[in-house]
Amino acid sequence: MVSVRELGLPQREASRAELPERVTIWEVGARDGLQNEQAIVGLDTKLEFLDRLAAAGLGTLEATSFVHPKWVPQLADADDLLAKLERREGVRYPVLVPNERGLDRALALGVESIAIFGSATETFARKNLNRSFDEQFAMFEPVVRRARHEGLQVRGYLSMCFGDPWEGAVPVDQVVAAGRRLLDMGCFQLSLGDTIGVATPGHVEAVLAAFPEVDSLAVHFHDTYGQALSNTLAALRCGVTTVDSSAGGLGGCPYAKAATGNLATEDLVWMLDGVGVEHGADLDSLVSTSVWMAERLGRPSPSRVVKALTGS
């Protein structure tokens, strides 16, 4: 594998004034990245994956989900994983919690940060949560209230923000209204998801501009049409400073078959290095980790940077 240093390429170029000085990478590979894998990944592999990602300098690693194993069998080992996870100092390990039963499990295992997962559309709320658009918020409210009472941070995901495979285009005001409900409920951050990867930079700018402020917003892009990086750059120029990504570009959505992989963390880091935005991750370590995981999954990583640096 060729390292970035061996290539002799500049890792830092002049910062652009409209870009943030630093971006927080919210790594979702161990949860969103693996959840759609058909072959069950072993517990020891998942634990090593998380430890490798932490060693690569990533400070936020979404570890797993307490969704019922009937719906996401890949993450049926959530309790065992959290019980055996060796947490590194300074690294956060949030988990996805769909309901109060999931919160009970999270609290019992000493989780300090959780995420809830809502939908900007009626159809996806029913398919993903078996709830109507309004019923999903009624389900989340006691989860958020209890979690905050226990001192947990709560992040809100909002899916289908840029398009829905059943409903088509999603009105911007509908996205904002749904997002505000999660923020007003007590979520410290709202991650806007392009679940099927149809967003474009102009669309991203329009959605972000419709929110009163962007300080509490993050972005979560899929790369179906090859727009994830350009959409991310557009979001950064709008003031967003947290970006979701998945090591090696793993991921999809088990409830939206049109969804391809997440934005690859390596591709994101390569871009951030090129525009002079700090992030704290080591690219060579990330590439090595994604190659290691790809070998265990039995297929090459879809990350363009991983392919370029390894010749695969």
N, C-alpha and C positions, 0 to 999 in steps of 0.2 A: 504494500500500500504506500502510495506517495503521500507524504505529509505536506501540510500547507507551508511549513518552513522550508522544506526541500524545494518546493516550487519557486521560492524566492519572490513570491508575490507580496505586495504591501497588504498588511492586515488592517491598517488604519489609513483612511484617506481623510481629507478635510471634511469636517462636519458641515452640514447644511443648516443654515440658521433656523429653518422651519421644522427641523427634526428634534426630538427630545435628546437629551444627553445620554440617558440610559433607559433601557427597556427591560421589563421583567418578563422572562419566558416562563409561561405556565405549561409545564410539560405534562402531556396527557397520554403518553405512549403506553404506560402500564395499565391504564383503564380504557380510555376511548380507543387506543391503538390496538389493544388485544381483544376487546370485547366481541368483535365480529369474526374472530378466527374460528374456523370449524373444528380443527384439531385442538384438543385441550392442551394448553401449555402447562407444564408441571410447576408446582409451587416453588421448588428450589430455583427454577429458571426465572420465575417472576421476581423472587427475592434478589437474585443476583443482578437482574436487569435494573431494578430500582437502585441497588447499591452502585452499580456502574454509572448510572445517570447522575447520582449524587456526587460521585467522585469526579465526574466531568465538569462539575461546577454549577449544576442547575440547582436552584434554591427552592423551587416549588415542584413537587412531583405528585400528581394525582394518582393515588396508590391503587384504588379499587372502587367497587360499587357494592351497595347493599340492595341492589335490585334482586327480586326473587330469582333463584337459579333456574326456574322453569323458563324464564324469559331470556336470561343471559347466563347460560351454563358455564361459559368460560370463567366467570367470576364467582362461581359457587364456593370457592375457597377463601372468600374475603376475610372471614373470622380468623382462620388459620394464618393467613398472610400477615394480618395486622398483629397477631399475637407473637409471631416470629420475626417481624421486621426489626432490624437493627437501625434505629433512627440516628442519623448523623446530626451533630449540633449545627444549628442554623438552617436546617432544611425543613420545610413544611411538607406534610403528607396528607393533604385533604382527601376526603372520600365522597363519593356521590351517595346521597341519601334521598330516596323517593318519598318516604312517608314516615310516620311516627314509629313504626316497628323498626325501620332502618335506623332511625335516630337512637332508639333504645340500644341497638347493637353497637352503634358507634360510641355512645357514652360508656358502655360497659368495657370497651376496649381502649379507652383513653384517647380517643380522637379529639384533636383540638380545632379542626377546621373541616367544614362540610360544604357540599354544593347541592343545590336543588336544580331540577331540570324541567323547565317549562316550555311551552310552545306559543308562538305568535299566531297560530292558526287553529281553527276548530278541528279540522280533520286530523291533523297530526297529534293534537292533544288526545283525541279519542283512540288513535292507533297506538300511541306510545304510552299513554297513562290510563287508558280506559276511563277518561273523564272528559266532560265538555270543557270548552274554553274557560268558562267561569268556574266550574267545579275544581279545576286544577289549582286555582288560587286558594280556594277554601281548604284544599288538602294541604297546601304548603304552609298556610298561616300558623297553625299550631306547631309545626316543625320548626319554623324560624323563631317563633316566640320562645319555645322551650330551649332551643339551641343557644340563643342569645342569653337567656337567663342562666344557662350553665357556663357562660363565658366563651362559647365557640364563635368563631367567625363563620359567616354564611355567605357563600357566593351564589348568585343566580345565573343559570344558563337560560338563554332564550333561543330556541331553535326556529328554523324556517323564517329567518328575518329578511331574506332576500328573494325567496321563491319557494313554492311548495309544489311537489309533483302532482298533487291532487287538486289544489286550488289555483295554481298558477302564480301570477304576480301577487305579492303581499303589499297592501298599501302601507306607505311609510308611517302614517298616523296610527295605524293599527299596531305596528311594531313598537312605536314610542309608548302608546297607551299600555301595552302589555309589559314593557320594560319598566315603566314607572311604577306599576303595581308591585313588581318584585323589589324594586329599590325602596319604595315607601313601606313595604312590609318589614324591611330591616336588613336586606342584603347589602353588604359593604361594597360589592362589585357586581356588575352585570356584564356577562360575556355574550356578545351578539354573534349568533351562529349562522353561517352560510352553509346549511346542512347538506345541500345538494350541489354546492359549488358553482352557482350561476351568477354570482355577483360580479360587477365590474367596478373599476375605481370610481367612476362617476356616481354609481348607485351607492357605493360605500360612503362617499362624501355627502350625499343627500340624506342618508339615514342618520349619520352622525351629526349633521348640521341641525336636524330636527329635534335632537335632545337639548334640553336647557343647558347642560354642561357635559363635558366628556371625561372629567376627572375620575368618575366611578365606572367608566366603560372599558371593556376589553373586547378583543375580536377573536373569532374562531373560524378560520377559513378552510374549506376543502378545495382540492385542486382539480376538480372534474374538467374544467375548461382551461386549465393552465393559468389561472388568474390569481392564485393565492398570494404570491409574492407581490404582484402589483397592487392588489387590494390591501395588503398589509402596509405597503409604503404609503398608500393614500391615507390609511387610517392614522399612521404615525404623523403625517403632515397635518392631520386634523387635531392632533394633541393626544391621541391614545398612547399609553405607555405600558400596557400589558397585552401580550400576544400569546395565544394558545398555539402549541405545535406538538408534533409527535415524532419522536426519534425514528429516523428511517422512513418517515412518511406513512407509518402504519395507521390503519383505521378505516372507518366507514360508519355506517349506522344500520343496526339490524332491522330498523323499522322503516328505513328509506333506502330502497335498493338502488336508487340513482346516485347515492352518495359514494364517492370514491375516497381515497386516502386523505388524511389531514395534511396540512402544510408540514413539510419535513423540517424538523428542528435544525438539521445541518444546512438546509437551503436558507432558512431564516438567518442563522448565524453568519453564513457567508455574506449575505446581503448587508446585515448590520455592521460587520467588519468593514465592508466596502464603503459605507457612508459615515463611518466614524461614530457609531452609536454603541455605547458600552452595554454589556449583557452578562459578563461573568463566566461564560461557558468556554470550554476548551474544545475546539473543533475536531482536532485529531482524536481525542478521547471519545467524542460523540460518534465519529465515523467508525472507530473500532468497535464500539458498543453495538451500533446498528448492523455491522457486518456479522458480529457474533450472534445477534438475535436472528438475523436472516438465515444463518446456517441452521439454527434450531427450528425455524419455521419451514425450511426446505425450499426457499425461493429468494431471489435477489431483492435487495431493498429498492423501492421505487424512487428514493431520493436521488435527484440529479447530481448533487454534490458527492454523495457516497459513490455513485457510479463513476463520476469523473476522477475522484481521488484514488479509487481502487481498480479502475480499468475494467469493472464488471459490466 
